[in-house]
Amino acid sequence: MKWTFILVFSLMMSALTLSVHAQVSADIRTETRVYPNPSSNGTFALEISSLQRNEPVSIKVFNLIGNEVMARVITPEEGLYKGEISLSALPKGVYILEVASGSKKQTRRLSYI
């Protein structure tokens, strides 16, 4: 009886974890687009949707050792932001993009080749 309970509980927790992870991943994909990725010239188009009107959005780029190499704060007037990120003044490599708005934080890998 004890082992049956442990097995059933473990399976329920695994299913819950998979369900929550799938939901979070789907939300992230629909809110932020970065392209082209990889970029040969260091310029990336950035689209962020589903934003609250007039809510500040923090956009940061980090190198792989954690140093912040770019930061800006935008306040979109509509629910969609379209802009550009230029890493052309930086060495070619892999960077991490962080977009934060309210309690949401999303990260993307940027490849400048």
C-alpha positions in Angstrom: 0.0 0.0 0.0 2.8 2.4 1.0 4.7 1.8 -2.3 1.5 2.2 -4.4 0.9 5.6 -2.8 4.5 6.8 -3.4 4.3 5.6 -7.1 1.0 7.3 -7.7 2.1 10.6 -6.0 5.4 10.6 -8.0 3.5 10.1 -11.3 1.1 12.9 -10.4 3.9 15.3 -9.6 5.7 14.4 -12.8 2.6 15.1 -14.9 2.0 18.4 -13.0 5.7 19.5 -13.6 5.4 18.7 -17.3 2.1 20.5 -17.7 3.5 23.7 -16.0 6.7 23.6 -18.0 4.8 23.3 -21.3 2.5 26.2 -20.4 5.5 28.5 -19.5 7.4 27.6 -22.7 4.3 28.3 -24.8 3.9 31.8 -23.2 7.5 32.7 -23.8 7.4 31.7 -27.5 4.4 33.8 -28.2 5.7 37.0 -26.5 9.2 37.5 -27.8 10.7 37.0 -31.3 14.3 37.7 -32.2 15.5 37.3 -35.8 17.7 36.6 -37.7 19.3 34.3 -35.2 22.2 33.7 -35.8 23.1 37.1 -37.2 26.2 37.6 -39.4 26.2 41.4 -38.9 25.3 41.6 -35.3 21.9 43.2 -35.8 18.8 41.5 -34.5 15.1 42.4 -35.0 13.2 42.2 -31.7 9.4 41.9 -31.4 7.7 41.8 -28.1 3.9 41.2 -28.0 1.3 41.0 -25.3 2.7 44.0 -23.4 0.7 46.1 -21.0 0.3 49.6 -22.3 2.8 52.1 -20.8 4.4 49.5 -18.7 8.3 49.8 -18.7 10.1 46.9 -20.4 13.8 46.2 -19.5 15.9 44.9 -22.4 19.4 43.7 -21.4 22.1 41.7 -23.2 24.8 39.8 -21.3 27.9 38.0 -22.5 28.5 34.4 -21.4 30.5 35.3 -18.3 27.5 37.4 -17.0 28.7 40.9 -17.8 26.0 43.3 -19.0 27.0 44.6 -22.4 23.8 46.5 -23.3 20.7 47.8 -21.5 17.7 49.9 -22.4 14.3 50.5 -21.0 11.3 51.0 -23.3 7.8 52.1 -22.6 5.6 50.9 -25.5 2.4 52.8 -26.1 0.7 49.8 -27.7 0.8 46.1 -26.9 3.5 45.4 -29.5 7.1 46.6 -29.6 9.3 46.3 -32.7 12.9 47.4 -32.5 16.5 46.4 -33.2 19.4 45.2 -31.1 22.8 45.9 -32.5 25.8 43.9 -31.2 28.0 44.9 -34.1 30.4 46.9 -31.8 31.0 43.7 -29.7 33.1 40.7 -30.5 31.3 37.8 -32.4 30.0 35.1 -30.1 27.0 34.0 -28.0 25.1 36.5 -25.9 22.0 36.2 -23.6 19.0 38.5 -24.2 16.8 39.3 -21.1 13.4 40.9 -21.5 11.6 41.8 -18.3 8.2 43.4 -17.9 6.4 43.5 -14.6 6.7 40.0 -13.0 7.6 38.3 -16.3 11.2 37.7 -17.4 12.2 36.0 -20.6 15.7 35.0 -21.9 16.9 34.2 -25.4 20.3 33.1 -26.8 21.7 35.5 -29.4 24.3 34.1 -31.8 26.5 36.7 -33.6 28.6 34.8 -36.1 
